[in-house]
């Protein structure tokens, strides 16, 4: 399962991570977010110890999405060494996300 993070834990969990981090900005009322949610959880298990996969509820944590200019959800941002490497908006397939992780996070 993907770990839930908040505005207060973002800095320590994402920006200071020793491994790449995929952050899923989502909300419970968002249909596409609910569709991609199980895929995110599967990837969290598959990439455990290689990529940290976390989720942030944008309704409960407005500061971080605002900082990154999140205007639509789901939005997924891949961070490596505290830097944004890639950003994807909208529901995408597991294959697309695996390709992203394999080519950008683990490269």
C-alpha positions as a Markdown table, in Angstrom:
| # | Residue | x | y | z |
|---|---|---|---|---|
| 1 | Unk | 0.0 | 0.0 | 0.0 |
| 2 | Unk | 1.1 | 3.5 | -0.8 |
| 3 | Unk | 1.9 | 5.6 | 2.3 |
| 4 | Unk | -0.3 | 8.6 | 3.0 |
| 5 | Unk | 1.7 | 11.8 | 3.6 |
| 6 | Unk | 0.7 | 15.3 | 4.6 |
| 7 | Unk | 1.9 | 18.9 | 4.2 |
| 8 | Unk | 3.8 | 18.5 | 7.5 |
| 9 | Unk | 5.6 | 15.3 | 6.4 |
| 10 | Unk | 6.2 | 16.2 | 2.8 |
| 11 | Unk | 9.6 | 17.7 | 3.3 |
| 12 | Unk | 11.1 | 14.8 | 5.3 |
| 13 | Unk | 9.4 | 12.0 | 3.3 |
| 14 | Unk | 9.8 | 13.4 | -0.2 |
| 15 | Unk | 12.6 | 16.0 | -0.4 |
| 16 | Unk | 15.0 | 14.2 | 1.9 |
| 17 | Unk | 14.4 | 10.6 | 0.6 |
| 18 | Unk | 17.5 | 8.5 | -0.2 |
| 19 | Unk | 15.5 | 6.8 | -3.0 |
| 20 | Unk | 13.2 | 8.2 | -5.7 |
| 21 | Unk | 9.7 | 9.1 | -4.7 |
| 22 | Unk | 6.5 | 9.0 | -6.7 |
| 23 | Unk | 3.9 | 11.3 | -5.2 |
| 24 | Unk | 0.2 | 10.9 | -6.1 |
| 25 | Unk | -1.9 | 14.0 | -5.5 |
| 26 | Unk | -5.5 | 12.7 | -5.2 |
| 27 | Unk | -8.9 | 13.3 | -3.5 |
| 28 | Unk | -11.6 | 10.8 | -2.5 |
| 29 | Unk | -14.3 | 12.4 | -4.7 |
| 30 | Unk | -12.1 | 12.1 | -7.8 |
| 31 | Unk | -13.2 | 9.2 | -10.1 |
| 32 | Unk | -9.9 | 9.0 | -12.0 |
| 33 | Unk | -8.0 | 9.1 | -8.7 |
| 34 | Unk | -10.1 | 6.1 | -7.4 |
| 35 | Unk | -9.4 | 4.3 | -10.7 |
| 36 | Unk | -5.6 | 4.7 | -10.5 |
| 37 | Unk | -5.4 | 4.2 | -6.7 |
| 38 | Unk | -5.2 | 0.4 | -6.8 |
| 39 | Unk | -2.4 | 0.6 | -9.4 |
| 40 | Unk | -0.5 | 3.0 | -7.2 |
| 41 | Unk | -0.8 | 0.6 | -4.3 |
| 42 | Unk | 0.4 | -2.4 | -6.4 |
| 43 | Unk | 3.4 | -0.4 | -7.6 |
| 44 | Unk | 4.2 | 0.5 | -4.0 |
| 45 | Unk | 4.5 | -3.2 | -3.2 |
| 46 | Unk | 6.4 | -4.0 | -6.4 |
| 47 | Unk | 8.9 | -1.2 | -6.1 |
| 48 | Unk | 9.3 | -1.4 | -2.3 |
| 49 | Unk | 12.8 | -0.4 | -1.2 |
| 50 | Unk | 13.6 | 0.9 | -4.8 |
| 51 | Unk | 11.0 | 3.7 | -5.1 |
| 52 | Unk | 9.0 | 5.2 | -2.3 |
| 53 | Unk | 5.4 | 5.6 | -3.5 |
| 54 | Unk | 3.2 | 8.0 | -1.5 |
| 55 | Unk | -0.2 | 9.7 | -1.8 |
| 56 | Unk | -1.4 | 13.1 | -0.6 |
| 57 | Unk | -5.1 | 14.0 | -0.2 |
| 58 | Unk | -5.3 | 17.5 | -1.8 |
| 59 | Unk | -8.4 | 18.4 | 0.2 |
| 60 | Unk | -6.7 | 17.8 | 3.6 |
| 61 | Unk | -3.3 | 19.2 | 2.5 |
| 62 | Unk | -3.6 | 22.3 | 0.4 |
| 63 | Unk | -0.1 | 23.8 | 0.9 |
| 64 | Unk | 1.9 | 21.3 | -1.0 |
| 65 | Unk | -0.3 | 21.0 | -4.1 |
| 66 | Unk | -0.4 | 24.8 | -4.2 |
| 67 | Unk | 3.4 | 24.9 | -4.1 |
| 68 | Unk | 3.6 | 22.6 | -7.1 |
| 69 | Unk | 0.8 | 24.3 | -9.1 |
| 70 | Unk | -1.4 | 21.3 | -9.0 |
| 71 | Unk | -4.6 | 22.3 | -11.0 |
| 72 | Unk | -6.0 | 18.8 | -11.8 |
| 73 | Unk | -5.9 | 15.4 | -10.2 |
| 74 | Unk | -4.7 | 12.8 | -10.2 |
| 75 | Unk | -1.3 | 14.3 | -10.7 |
| 76 | Unk | 1.8 | 12.2 | -10.1 |
| 77 | Unk | 5.2 | 13.7 | -9.6 |
| 78 | Unk | 8.4 | 11.7 | -9.6 |
| 79 | Unk | 11.1 | 13.2 | -7.4 |
| 80 | Unk | 14.8 | 12.1 | -7.4 |
| 81 | Unk | 17.2 | 13.7 | -5.0 |
| 82 | Unk | 14.6 | 16.3 | -4.0 |
| 83 | Unk | 14.1 | 17.4 | -7.6 |
| 84 | Unk | 11.1 | 17.0 | -9.9 |
| 85 | Unk | 12.0 | 14.5 | -12.7 |
| 86 | Unk | 8.6 | 14.0 | -14.3 |
| 87 | Unk | 5.0 | 15.0 | -13.9 |
| 88 | Unk | 1.9 | 13.2 | -15.2 |
| 89 | Unk | -1.6 | 14.5 | -14.9 |
| 90 | Unk | -4.7 | 12.2 | -15.3 |
| 91 | Unk | -5.3 | 8.5 | -14.9 |
| 92 | Unk | -2.6 | 6.4 | -16.7 |
| 93 | Unk | -2.0 | 2.7 | -17.1 |
| 94 | Unk | 0.2 | 0.6 | -14.9 |
| 95 | Unk | 2.4 | -0.1 | -17.9 |
| 96 | Unk | 2.9 | 3.7 | -18.3 |
| 97 | Unk | 3.8 | 4.1 | -14.7 |
| 98 | Unk | 6.2 | 1.1 | -14.7 |
| 99 | Unk | 7.9 | 2.5 | -17.7 |
| 100 | Unk | 8.3 | 5.9 | -15.9 |
| 101 | Unk | 9.7 | 4.3 | -12.8 |
| 102 | Unk | 12.1 | 1.9 | -14.7 |
| 103 | Unk | 13.4 | 4.6 | -17.1 |
| 104 | Unk | 13.4 | 7.8 | -14.9 |
| 105 | Unk | 13.5 | 6.6 | -11.3 |
| 106 | Unk | 15.8 | 3.6 | -11.5 |
| 107 | Unk | 18.0 | 4.8 | -14.4 |
